[in-house]
Amino acid sequence: MSHFDYKQSYRRNLPHLQPAGATFFITFRVAGSLPKSVVDQWQNERKWLEHLVQTNPAHFAEVKSDFERKWFAKFESVLDGASYGPTWLKEERIAQQLADSLHYRDGRVYRLDAFAIMPNHAHVVFKPLPLQTETAGDDQRYHSLASIMQSLKGFTAYKCNRLLGREGEFWAHESFDRFVRDHEEWTRTIAYVLNNPVKAGYVSQWQEWRWSYRRSAN
């Protein structure tokens, strides 16, 4: 993890930016896949961070970076172990549903660069596409990250619950997102996503993991 820049967060209410034409790295997880004690601790610290942005915005960026780096590493450590909570995504029909849904939106609302579907969470890298309007240039508008994720998570939750014969929450509300700032960071991010199954010990090479994808350079 020391080779990856974790300037990111699992967020719902913290300030969020979507630069025009940006590519995003998103992680979302199955509901109940983290111990309540870990989630409670994170929520308590996040409340303090939300208060800080109101009271001391000049100090917010520095503290936020440390907060995000620490918590992403902690969440990933638990999730990669898949030792707590549901692991619905390890079932072929559930992983296939998510993979199909990710591919379906490719070319419609985003350019899909990569993904890795793990037993209890998924990583995806995509670039939201411009809205089909007459506006161009600096005023060009893009599909919002919020609307993309709401549609993706809402649809797959419905379909996966039906496949599992259950009702209730499928995805955790919070998700991780970070916009990729340059090509070097994009390369590191893609490598991180593809090597997640390797790091977790499921395969020896990322190409062996059925539920991984990388967009062709062509």
One Martini backbone bead per residue (centre of mass of N, CA, C, O) as a GRO file, in nm:
protein
  218
    1MET     BB    1   0.049   0.066  -0.009
    2SER     BB    2   0.298   0.270  -0.033
    3HIS     BB    3   0.250   0.304  -0.369
    4PHE     BB    4  -0.022   0.448  -0.286
    5ASP     BB    5  -0.244   0.729  -0.327
    6TYR     BB    6  -0.470   0.809  -0.051
    7LYS     BB    7  -0.670   1.057  -0.184
    8GLN     BB    8  -0.951   0.973  -0.001
    9SER     BB    9  -1.304   0.844   0.042
   10TYR     BB   10  -1.555   0.763   0.251
   11ARG     BB   11  -1.865   0.908   0.140
   12ARG     BB   12  -2.148   1.164   0.177
   13ASN     BB   13  -2.085   1.485   0.306
   14LEU     BB   14  -1.837   1.562   0.192
   15PRO     BB   15  -1.661   1.735   0.001
   16HIS     BB   16  -1.712   1.756  -0.365
   17LEU     BB   17  -1.555   1.684  -0.681
   18GLN     BB   18  -1.619   1.745  -1.053
   19PRO     BB   19  -1.427   1.754  -1.290
   20ALA     BB   20  -1.407   1.816  -1.605
   21GLY     BB   21  -1.330   1.505  -1.746
   22ALA     BB   22  -1.298   1.311  -1.521
   23THR     BB   23  -1.147   1.049  -1.351
   24PHE     BB   24  -1.254   0.757  -1.157
   25PHE     BB   25  -1.223   0.613  -0.828
   26ILE     BB   26  -1.418   0.331  -0.712
   27THR     BB   27  -1.562   0.215  -0.398
   28PHE     BB   28  -1.778  -0.064  -0.318
   29ARG     BB   29  -2.000  -0.221  -0.074
   30VAL     BB   30  -2.129  -0.445   0.118
   31ALA     BB   31  -2.352  -0.480   0.341
   32GLY     BB   32  -2.189  -0.570   0.643
   33SER     BB   33  -1.854  -0.583   0.574
   34LEU     BB   34  -1.830  -0.422   0.845
   35PRO     BB   35  -1.771  -0.357   1.148
   36LYS     BB   36  -1.937  -0.160   1.367
   37SER     BB   37  -1.690  -0.046   1.518
   38VAL     BB   38  -1.554   0.074   1.263
   39VAL     BB   39  -1.785   0.252   1.162
   40ASP     BB   40  -1.822   0.421   1.420
   41GLN     BB   41  -1.539   0.543   1.425
   42TRP     BB   42  -1.554   0.677   1.149
   43GLN     BB   43  -1.805   0.854   1.201
   44ASN     BB   44  -1.685   1.019   1.434
   45GLU     BB   45  -1.444   1.137   1.272
   46ARG     BB   46  -1.616   1.264   1.043
   47LYS     BB   47  -1.770   1.469   1.214
   48TRP     BB   48  -1.519   1.629   1.283
   49LEU     BB   49  -1.447   1.695   0.987
   50GLU     BB   50  -1.711   1.846   0.919
   51HIS     BB   51  -1.656   2.066   1.134
   52LEU     BB   52  -1.384   2.171   1.026
   53VAL     BB   53  -1.483   2.290   0.750
   54GLN     BB   54  -1.640   2.521   0.909
   55THR     BB   55  -1.405   2.633   1.118
   56ASN     BB   56  -1.117   2.522   0.943
   57PRO     BB   57  -1.047   2.527   0.618
   58ALA     BB   58  -0.731   2.556   0.607
   59HIS     BB   59  -0.694   2.264   0.770
   60PHE     BB   60  -0.860   2.046   0.613
   61ALA     BB   61  -0.682   1.918   0.387
   62GLU     BB   62  -0.467   1.788   0.568
   63VAL     BB   63  -0.654   1.616   0.748
   64LYS     BB   64  -0.809   1.467   0.524
   65SER     BB   65  -0.573   1.307   0.407
   66ASP     BB   66  -0.514   1.140   0.663
   67PHE     BB   67  -0.794   1.022   0.700
   68GLU     BB   68  -0.819   0.872   0.425
   69ARG     BB   69  -0.567   0.697   0.439
   70LYS     BB   70  -0.636   0.541   0.696
   71TRP     BB   71  -0.928   0.432   0.618
   72PHE     BB   72  -0.868   0.285   0.360
   73ALA     BB   73  -0.667   0.081   0.476
   74LYS     BB   74  -0.862  -0.041   0.684
   75PHE     BB   75  -1.089  -0.131   0.496
   76GLU     BB   76  -0.921  -0.306   0.299
   77SER     BB   77  -0.817  -0.511   0.505
   78VAL     BB   78  -1.099  -0.626   0.572
   79LEU     BB   79  -1.215  -0.682   0.287
   80ASP     BB   80  -0.989  -0.871   0.176
   81GLY     BB   81  -1.046  -1.095   0.397
   82ALA     BB   82  -1.354  -1.174   0.413
   83SER     BB   83  -1.436  -1.212   0.751
   84TYR     BB   84  -1.696  -1.014   0.716
   85GLY     BB   85  -1.984  -1.087   0.627
   86PRO     BB   86  -2.094  -1.070   0.329
   87THR     BB   87  -2.022  -1.274   0.002
   88TRP     BB   88  -2.197  -1.243  -0.270
   89LEU     BB   89  -1.974  -1.184  -0.502
   90LYS     BB   90  -1.872  -1.493  -0.519
   91GLU     BB   91  -2.109  -1.536  -0.685
   92GLU     BB   92  -2.150  -1.574  -1.011
   93ARG     BB   93  -2.434  -1.435  -1.059
   94ILE     BB   94  -2.354  -1.171  -0.909
   95ALA     BB   95  -2.095  -1.091  -1.055
   96GLN     BB   96  -2.224  -1.090  -1.338
   97GLN     BB   97  -2.428  -0.866  -1.289
   98LEU     BB   98  -2.219  -0.646  -1.230
   99ALA     BB   99  -2.052  -0.669  -1.488
  100ASP     BB  100  -2.284  -0.611  -1.684
  101SER     BB  101  -2.353  -0.329  -1.567
  102LEU     BB  102  -2.080  -0.199  -1.620
  103HIS     BB  103  -2.080  -0.249  -1.931
  104TYR     BB  104  -2.351  -0.114  -2.012
  105ARG     BB  105  -2.239   0.191  -1.941
  106ASP     BB  106  -2.050   0.169  -2.160
  107GLY     BB  107  -2.089   0.454  -2.368
  108ARG     BB  108  -2.327   0.605  -2.207
  109VAL     BB  109  -2.192   0.739  -1.914
  110TYR     BB  110  -1.908   0.589  -1.965
  111ARG     BB  111  -1.564   0.515  -1.946
  112LEU     BB  112  -1.429   0.202  -1.918
  113ASP     BB  113  -1.122   0.093  -1.766
  114ALA     BB  114  -1.187  -0.065  -1.480
  115PHE     BB  115  -1.214  -0.379  -1.283
  116ALA     BB  116  -1.295  -0.532  -0.949
  117ILE     BB  117  -1.442  -0.826  -0.816
  118MET     BB  118  -1.521  -0.897  -0.500
  119PRO     BB  119  -1.683  -1.060  -0.246
  120ASN     BB  120  -1.752  -0.742  -0.091
  121HIS     BB  121  -1.630  -0.572  -0.340
  122ALA     BB  122  -1.559  -0.282  -0.559
  123HIS     BB  123  -1.364  -0.176  -0.837
  124VAL     BB  124  -1.361   0.141  -1.029
  125VAL     BB  125  -1.284   0.286  -1.358
  126PHE     BB  126  -1.406   0.610  -1.476
  127LYS     BB  127  -1.546   0.827  -1.742
  128PRO     BB  128  -1.751   1.062  -1.772
  129LEU     BB  129  -1.982   1.166  -1.995
  130PRO     BB  130  -2.126   1.364  -2.194
  131LEU     BB  131  -2.389   1.529  -2.248
  132GLN     BB  132  -2.666   1.553  -2.471
  133THR     BB  133  -2.576   1.854  -2.597
  134GLU     BB  134  -2.506   2.176  -2.741
  135THR     BB  135  -2.289   2.202  -2.547
  136ALA     BB  136  -1.954   2.334  -2.536
  137GLY     BB  137  -1.660   2.322  -2.402
  138ASP     BB  138  -1.650   2.482  -2.098
  139ASP     BB  139  -1.983   2.405  -2.079
  140GLN     BB  140  -1.958   2.118  -2.047
  141ARG     BB  141  -2.151   1.841  -1.956
  142TYR     BB  142  -2.179   1.575  -1.714
  143HIS     BB  143  -2.212   1.296  -1.583
  144SER     BB  144  -2.279   1.221  -1.272
  145LEU     BB  145  -2.155   1.041  -1.020
  146ALA     BB  146  -2.411   1.017  -0.851
  147SER     BB  147  -2.600   0.907  -1.077
  148ILE     BB  148  -2.438   0.661  -1.154
  149MET     BB  149  -2.430   0.520  -0.871
  150GLN     BB  150  -2.732   0.512  -0.819
  151SER     BB  151  -2.801   0.336  -1.062
  152LEU     BB  152  -2.609   0.099  -1.019
  153LYS     BB  153  -2.686   0.024  -0.723
  154GLY     BB  154  -2.992   0.003  -0.759
  155PHE     BB  155  -3.006  -0.215  -0.979
  156THR     BB  156  -2.818  -0.435  -0.851
  157ALA     BB  157  -2.973  -0.470  -0.591
  158TYR     BB  158  -3.232  -0.574  -0.716
  159LYS     BB  159  -3.114  -0.814  -0.881
  160CYS     BB  160  -2.956  -0.958  -0.651
  161ASN     BB  161  -3.191  -1.004  -0.458
  162ARG     BB  162  -3.350  -1.183  -0.650
  163LEU     BB  163  -3.131  -1.405  -0.678
  164LEU     BB  164  -3.127  -1.446  -0.348
  165GLY     BB  165  -3.412  -1.413  -0.212
  166ARG     BB  166  -3.418  -1.106  -0.108
  167GLU     BB  167  -3.419  -0.832   0.125
  168GLY     BB  168  -3.279  -0.522   0.128
  169GLU     BB  169  -2.976  -0.429   0.186
  170PHE     BB  170  -2.684  -0.443  -0.022
  171TRP     BB  171  -2.553  -0.168  -0.014
  172ALA     BB  172  -2.362   0.055   0.100
  173HIS     BB  173  -2.389   0.386   0.112
  174GLU     BB  174  -2.103   0.420   0.112
  175SER     BB  175  -1.834   0.559  -0.089
  176PHE     BB  176  -1.557   0.563  -0.291
  177ASP     BB  177  -1.387   0.867  -0.415
  178ARG     BB  178  -1.158   0.965  -0.691
  179PHE     BB  179  -0.981   1.179  -0.874
  180VAL     BB  180  -0.776   1.170  -1.152
  181ARG     BB  181  -0.499   1.384  -1.226
  182ASP     BB  182  -0.319   1.175  -1.402
  183HIS     BB  183  -0.153   0.937  -1.578
  184GLU     BB  184   0.016   0.826  -1.346
  185GLU     BB  185  -0.224   0.780  -1.156
  186TRP     BB  186  -0.382   0.598  -1.345
  187THR     BB  187  -0.177   0.369  -1.355
  188ARG     BB  188  -0.179   0.306  -1.050
  189THR     BB  189  -0.482   0.252  -1.025
  190ILE     BB  190  -0.508   0.017  -1.220
  191ALA     BB  191  -0.304  -0.163  -1.072
  192TYR     BB  192  -0.457  -0.181  -0.808
  193VAL     BB  193  -0.717  -0.307  -0.910
  194LEU     BB  194  -0.597  -0.564  -1.055
  195ASN     BB  195  -0.423  -0.651  -0.778
  196ASN     BB  196  -0.628  -0.721  -0.557
  197PRO     BB  197  -0.655  -1.035  -0.593
  198VAL     BB  198  -0.355  -1.084  -0.543
  199LYS     BB  199  -0.328  -0.954  -0.259
  200ALA     BB  200  -0.563  -1.153  -0.145
  201GLY     BB  201  -0.484  -1.457  -0.275
  202TYR     BB  202  -0.649  -1.576  -0.537
  203VAL     BB  203  -0.406  -1.496  -0.728
  204SER     BB  204  -0.103  -1.450  -0.923
  205GLN     BB  205  -0.268  -1.311  -1.160
  206TRP     BB  206  -0.494  -1.091  -1.284
  207GLN     BB  207  -0.587  -1.263  -1.540
  208GLU     BB  208  -0.716  -1.501  -1.352
  209TRP     BB  209  -0.943  -1.306  -1.289
  210ARG     BB  210  -1.267  -1.303  -1.390
  211TRP     BB  211  -1.346  -1.009  -1.231
  212SER     BB  212  -1.169  -0.859  -1.449
  213TYR     BB  213  -1.088  -0.531  -1.606
  214ARG     BB  214  -0.946  -0.393  -1.920
  215ARG     BB  215  -0.897  -0.159  -2.132
  216SER     BB  216  -0.816  -0.122  -2.435
  217ALA     BB  217  -0.587   0.068  -2.605
  218ASN     BB  218  -0.786   0.061  -2.866
   0.00000   0.00000   0.00000
